[in-house]
């Protein structure tokens, strides 16, 4: 196979690769070997993977069960917050427990669909911040520009997919950790509704959920279908009122009521860059051209950002109690955990949870009058690769808020939200927008996202280093 053909296959997408495996034009081993070559060539510069499971992936590629299913023979990267049998789950920490005895349910479902886990991707310690750097594993870099971050905490997963080192990857999102890396790396990142995907670890008092990262809307929809249901090719992977998300992604959304907003939640400091504003404006104009009713409207955020911050810190503290040796935690992780313990004691924790339904009802009331809210994905394109790594917790929290003001509130409300590519800035880095739907309306988001992708396609847009293998 020529270098050009290799590159095209690496970027063909999970759905197309699985179809080629099922019809016999590609063998799973070819896909695994292709991605292993790309990892060997590119990952020394990107540091997306903590562990590459070369021998296991090659062995699994020979199994007959990897030649069927919705992800037949497709190599998938797994974020380091999901158990993979035989491997430790480190959460980006130097304190490591024993290898997992079984796959997490999400990983089991991917295998059932025929996927082949090829490696475990890097995260910041305890998945706290929106950059991916740790004392345990170093700095993970963005394939669009290695001096910039791929985002976090699913930064290793995003870097792997954007660089063509895996067809797709798992992620998790407790404050934007799927959507932020997708925005940084020119990918599609869906945070599903709270409760859509089974929990498999620390969920920060209900803020966090699992999902996936992919290059296209269709591949993202396929991943979510599998993660929420069956992975057998002869079954619908998701039964229910919404049907299959892959079908929704191909369906015209009809005429929708769409609100656009760049208003930051109160309590956050920062400024949305001119080019992110332009990308947001372009998207609003495109949606109007496509026949939707578009107007400027703003959620009633109130002090939701403060509620998120307190809940987040308490969740980090509770997660820190599960670390095998807390003395090995990084300084900022210890400070975040200590803040959660001191500032959010049990009574305040209980009050936060009791108040949450009122906060959710106030913010969600906007969706009684609209179908989708559109915000910028980030305040700016990807920041420096190290972010605020190594700085004190207050400095890091401030940097995170200025970079990612639009994502955390919707973890508090539990609504589905997806970030999409929206062009490239003058710095050569992806721009982005975020679509937020009503609870359970992933199908609406996928239909609208698919329409946007068709009208303003990004699939042929690849990082410059993609062809450097």
C-alpha positions in Angstrom: 0.0 0.0 0.0 1.3 3.5 -0.9 1.9 6.2 1.7 -1.0 8.1 0.3 -3.3 5.1 0.5 -2.1 4.4 4.1 -3.0 8.0 5.0 -6.4 7.8 3.4 -7.2 4.5 5.3 -6.0 5.9 8.6 -8.4 8.8 8.2 -11.2 6.9 6.6 -13.2 6.8 9.8 -14.4 4.1 12.1 -17.7 3.4 10.2 -16.0 3.2 6.8 -13.2 1.0 8.2 -15.6 -1.4 9.8 -17.6 -1.7 6.5 -14.3 -2.5 4.7 -13.5 -5.2 7.3 -17.0 -6.7 7.0 -16.9 -6.9 3.2 -13.4 -8.4 3.3 -11.4 -5.6 1.5 -9.4 -4.9 4.7 -8.2 -7.3 7.4 -8.2 -6.1 11.0 -4.5 -6.8 11.2 -3.9 -4.3 8.4 -5.6 -1.6 10.4 -3.8 -2.5 13.6 -0.4 -2.6 11.8 -1.1 0.7 10.1 -1.9 2.5 13.4 1.0 0.9 15.2 3.3 2.3 12.5 1.8 5.8 12.9 2.0 5.6 16.6 5.7 4.7 16.4 6.4 7.6 14.0 4.3 10.3 15.6 3.7 9.6 19.3 7.3 10.4 20.4 6.4 14.0 19.5 2.9 14.0 20.8 2.9 11.7 23.8 -0.8 10.8 23.3 -0.4 7.2 24.7 0.6 6.0 28.1 0.6 2.4 27.0 0.4 0.9 23.5 -0.9 -2.7 23.6 0.8 -3.8 20.4 0.9 -7.6 20.9 -2.6 -7.8 22.4 -4.1 -5.7 19.6 -2.4 -7.8 16.9 -3.6 -11.0 18.6 -7.1 -9.7 18.8 -7.0 -8.7 15.1 -6.7 -12.4 14.2 -9.8 -13.4 16.1 -12.8 -14.2 13.9 -15.1 -12.1 16.2 -13.2 -9.0 15.2 -14.5 -9.3 11.6 -18.1 -8.6 12.4 -20.0 -6.0 14.4 -20.5 -2.3 14.0 -16.8 -1.6 14.8 -15.5 -4.7 13.1 -11.7 -4.7 13.5 -11.4 -1.0 14.2 -8.6 0.1 16.5 -9.8 2.3 19.3 -7.9 4.3 21.9 -9.0 4.1 25.5 -8.7 7.0 27.9 -6.8 6.2 31.2 -9.9 6.4 33.3 -11.5 3.1 32.1 -10.5 -0.3 33.2 -8.9 -2.5 30.5 -8.4 -6.1 31.7 -4.8 -6.8 32.5 -3.7 -3.1 32.6 -3.7 -0.6 35.5 -6.0 2.4 35.4 -3.8 5.2 36.6 -5.9 8.4 36.2 -2.7 10.1 35.2 -1.1 9.6 38.7 2.2 8.3 39.9 0.2 6.3 42.5 -0.9 3.2 40.6 -3.0 0.2 41.8 -3.0 -3.3 40.4 -4.0 -4.3 36.9 -7.7 -4.4 36.2 -9.2 -7.9 36.4 -12.0 -7.1 33.9 -12.9 -4.5 31.3 -15.1 -1.6 32.3 -18.6 -1.9 30.8 -17.9 0.8 28.2 -14.8 -1.2 27.0 -16.8 -4.4 27.1 -19.4 -2.9 24.8 -16.7 -1.7 22.4 -15.2 -5.1 22.2 -18.6 -6.7 21.7 -19.0 -4.4 18.7 -15.7 -5.7 17.3 -13.4 -2.8 18.3 -9.8 -3.5 19.2 -8.3 -1.4 22.0 -4.9 -0.4 20.7 -3.6 1.7 23.6 -4.4 3.7 26.7 -4.2 7.5 26.3 -2.7 10.1 28.6 -4.7 12.4 31.0 -3.9 15.1 33.5 -3.8 13.7 37.1 -7.3 12.8 38.2 -8.6 14.3 35.0 -8.9 17.7 36.7 -7.7 20.3 34.2 -8.3 21.2 30.5 -4.8 20.5 29.4 -3.0 17.1 29.4 0.2 17.1 31.4 1.3 15.2 34.5 4.4 14.4 36.5 3.7 10.7 35.8 3.6 10.9 32.0 4.8 14.4 30.8 3.1 16.8 28.4 0.8 15.7 25.7 0.8 17.9 22.5 -1.6 19.0 19.8 -0.9 17.5 16.3 -2.0 20.8 14.8 0.9 22.5 16.6 2.9 20.6 19.2 3.6 23.8 21.1 -0.1 23.9 22.0 -2.3 21.6 24.1 -4.8 19.1 22.7 -7.0 20.1 25.6 -8.0 17.9 28.6 -8.7 15.8 30.2 -9.3 13.6 27.2 -6.3 15.2 25.5 -4.4 12.0 24.7 -7.5 10.6 23.1 -8.1 13.7 21.0 -4.4 13.9 19.9 -4.5 10.2 18.9 -7.6 10.6 16.7 -6.6 13.9 15.2 -3.1 12.6 14.3 -4.5 9.5 12.7 -3.1 7.1 15.4 -6.6 5.6 16.1 -9.9 5.7 14.3 -11.7 6.9 17.4 -11.3 7.1 21.2 -13.1 7.0 24.4 -13.4 10.2 26.6 -15.1 11.4 29.7 -16.5 14.8 30.5 -16.9 16.3 33.9 -16.6 20.0 33.0 -15.8 19.8 29.2 -13.3 17.0 29.0 -14.6 15.6 25.8 -15.8 18.8 24.2 -12.6 20.9 25.0 -10.2 18.4 23.4 -12.5 18.0 20.4 -12.5 21.8 20.0 -8.7 22.0 20.3 -8.1 19.3 17.8 -10.8 19.8 15.1 -12.9 16.8 16.2 -16.5 16.0 17.1 -17.0 15.5 20.8 -20.4 14.7 22.3 -21.1 14.8 26.0 -24.3 12.7 26.4 -27.1 13.4 28.8 -26.5 12.5 32.4 -27.3 8.8 32.9 -27.0 7.9 29.2 -23.8 5.9 29.6 -23.2 3.6 32.6 -20.8 5.0 35.2 -17.5 3.1 35.7 -15.6 5.3 38.2 -15.5 8.7 39.9 -18.3 10.9 38.5 -17.8 14.0 40.6 -21.3 14.0 42.2 -22.9 13.3 38.8 -21.0 15.9 36.8 -19.0 13.4 34.7 -20.1 11.0 32.0 -18.4 8.9 29.3 -18.5 9.4 25.6 -16.2 9.3 22.5 -14.1 11.4 20.2 -14.2 11.1 16.4 -13.6 13.0 13.3 -17.1 13.0 11.8 -20.6 13.4 13.1 -21.5 9.9 11.8 -18.6 8.2 13.6 -19.4 10.1 16.8 -23.0 9.0 16.6 -22.0 5.4 16.0 -19.7 5.4 19.0 -22.5 6.7 21.2 -24.9 4.1 19.9 -22.5 1.4 20.9 -21.6 2.9 24.3 -25.3 3.2 25.3 -26.4 -0.2 24.1 -25.7 -3.4 22.2 -22.7 -3.7 19.9 -24.0 -6.5 17.7 -24.3 -5.6 14.0 -27.6 -7.5 13.7 -29.2 -5.5 16.5 -30.1 -1.9 17.0 -27.4 -0.7 19.4 -29.8 1.8 20.9 -33.5 1.2 21.2 -35.9 3.8 22.4 -37.7 6.9 21.4 -34.7 8.5 19.7 -33.8 5.4 17.7 -30.3 5.1 16.4 -28.0 8.1 16.5 -26.3 7.1 13.3 -29.7 7.4 11.6 -30.3 10.8 13.3 -27.0 12.0 11.9 -28.2 11.3 8.4 -31.6 12.8 8.9 -32.7 16.4 8.1 -33.4 18.1 11.4 -36.3 20.1 10.1 -36.8 23.7 11.1 -35.4 24.3 14.6 -35.6 27.2 17.0 -31.9 28.1 17.7 -30.5 30.5 20.2 -27.0 31.9 19.8 -25.1 33.3 22.8 -21.6 34.4 23.7 -22.5 35.5 27.2 -20.2 34.1 29.9 -21.7 32.7 33.0 -21.4 35.2 35.9 -18.3 34.7 38.0 -16.0 33.9 35.1 -13.4 36.3 33.9 -12.2 36.3 30.4 -12.8 37.3 26.8 -13.8 35.5 23.7 -11.2 36.0 21.0 -12.2 37.8 17.8 -11.8 34.8 15.7 -13.9 32.5 17.9 -16.5 35.2 17.8 -16.3 35.2 14.0 -16.6 31.4 13.9 -19.7 31.7 16.1 -21.2 34.4 13.9 -20.6 32.3 10.8 -22.3 29.3 12.3 -25.3 31.4 13.2 -25.6 32.8 9.7 -25.2 29.4 8.2 -28.0 28.0 10.4 -30.3 30.9 9.3 -29.4 30.1 5.6 -30.3 26.5 6.3 -33.8 27.6 7.3 -33.7 27.6 11.0 -35.1 30.3 13.2 -32.0 31.9 14.8 -32.0 34.6 17.5 -29.8 35.8 20.3 -30.9 34.4 23.7 -29.1 33.7 26.9 -29.6 31.0 29.6 -30.5 32.2 33.1 -27.1 31.1 34.4 -27.4 32.8 37.8 -24.6 31.5 40.1 -24.4 28.1 38.4 -20.7 28.5 37.8 -20.1 28.8 41.5 -22.2 25.7 42.1 -20.2 23.8 39.5 -16.9 24.9 41.1 -17.9 23.7 44.5 -19.3 20.4 43.2 -16.2 19.9 41.1 -13.9 20.4 44.0 -15.8 18.2 46.3 -15.8 15.5 43.6 -12.1 15.8 43.3 -11.7 15.4 47.0 -13.8 12.2 47.1 -11.9 10.8 44.1 -8.6 11.5 45.8 -9.6 9.3 48.7 -9.5 6.3 46.3 -5.9 7.0 45.2 -3.6 4.1 46.5 -1.0 6.6 47.9 -2.2 10.1 48.2 1.3 11.4 49.2 2.3 10.9 45.5 -0.4 13.3 44.2 0.8 16.4 42.5 0.7 19.7 44.4 -2.2 21.2 42.5 -4.2 17.9 42.9 -3.6 17.9 46.6 -4.6 21.6 46.8 -7.8 20.9 44.8 -8.7 18.0 47.0 -8.0 20.0 50.2 -10.2 22.8 48.9 -13.0 20.3 48.3 -12.6 18.9 51.8 -12.5 22.3 53.6 -14.8 24.4 51.5 -17.5 21.8 50.8 -17.9 19.8 53.9 -20.7 17.2 54.1 -23.5 19.7 55.0 -22.6 22.0 52.1 -22.3 19.0 49.8 -25.9 18.0 50.8 -27.1 21.6 50.2 -25.5 21.7 46.8 -27.2 18.5 45.7 -30.5 19.7 47.2 -30.2 23.0 45.3 -29.3 21.4 42.0 -32.8 20.6 40.7 -33.8 24.3 41.1 -30.7 25.5 39.2 -31.3 22.9 36.5 -35.0 24.0 36.1 -34.0 27.7 35.8 -31.4 27.1 33.1 -33.3 24.4 31.2 -36.3 26.7 31.0 -34.8 28.3 27.9 -35.3 25.0 26.1 -39.1 25.4 26.6 -38.7 28.0 23.9 -35.8 26.8 21.8 -34.4 23.5 20.5 -30.7 24.2 20.5 -28.3 26.7 22.0 -25.1 27.5 20.1 -22.1 29.0 21.9 -18.4 29.1 21.0 -16.6 25.9 21.9 -13.8 27.7 23.7 -12.8 31.3 24.4 -9.7 30.9 22.2 -7.9 28.3 20.2 -5.6 25.8 22.0 -3.3 27.4 24.6 0.3 26.4 25.4 0.9 22.7 25.7 1.6 22.8 29.4 -1.4 25.0 30.2 -1.0 25.9 33.9 0.7 22.6 34.7 2.9 22.9 37.8 1.2 26.1 39.0 -0.9 26.4 42.1 -4.5 25.3 42.1 -5.9 28.9 42.2 -3.8 29.9 39.2 -4.8 26.7 37.3 -8.5 27.2 38.1 -8.4 30.8 36.8 -6.6 29.7 33.6 -9.1 26.9 33.0 -12.0 29.3 33.5 -10.7 31.9 31.0 -10.0 29.1 28.4 -13.2 27.1 28.8 -16.0 29.2 30.1 -18.8 27.6 28.0 -18.7 23.9 28.9 -19.0 23.4 32.7 -22.5 24.6 33.4 -24.0 21.9 31.1 -22.3 19.2 33.2 -24.3 20.7 36.2 -27.5 20.6 34.2 -26.8 17.2 32.7 -27.8 18.3 29.2 -26.3 16.8 26.0 -23.7 19.1 24.3 -21.4 18.6 21.3 -18.5 20.6 20.0 -17.9 20.8 16.2 -15.1 22.3 14.1 -15.9 25.8 12.8 -12.9 26.6 10.6 -9.2 27.3 11.3 -7.8 30.5 12.9 -4.9 32.6 11.7 -2.7 30.6 14.0 -3.5 27.4 12.1 -5.5 25.9 14.9 -9.1 24.7 14.9 -12.0 27.0 15.8 -15.1 25.5 17.3 -18.7 25.9 18.3 -20.8 24.1 20.9 -24.4 22.9 20.4 -26.5 22.2 23.6 -29.8 20.4 23.5 -32.6 19.6 25.9 -32.2 16.6 28.1 -32.2 13.4 26.0 -32.1 15.3 22.7 -28.8 13.8 21.4 -30.7 12.9 18.3 -31.6 16.5 17.6 -28.0 17.6 18.1 -26.7 14.9 15.8 -29.2 15.8 13.1 -28.2 19.4 13.3 -24.5 18.6 13.5 -24.8 16.4 10.5 -26.5 19.2 8.5 -23.7 21.6 9.5 -21.0 19.2 8.5 -22.7 18.7 5.1 -22.9 22.5 4.5 -19.4 23.3 5.9 -17.4 20.0 5.7 -14.2 19.5 7.7 -13.4 15.8 7.0 -10.6 16.6 4.6 -8.9 19.0 7.0 -6.0 17.3 8.7 -3.1 18.4 10.9 0.0 19.2 9.0 2.0 16.5 10.7 -0.5 13.8 9.7 1.4 13.0 6.5 4.9 13.0 8.2 5.0 9.2 8.7 
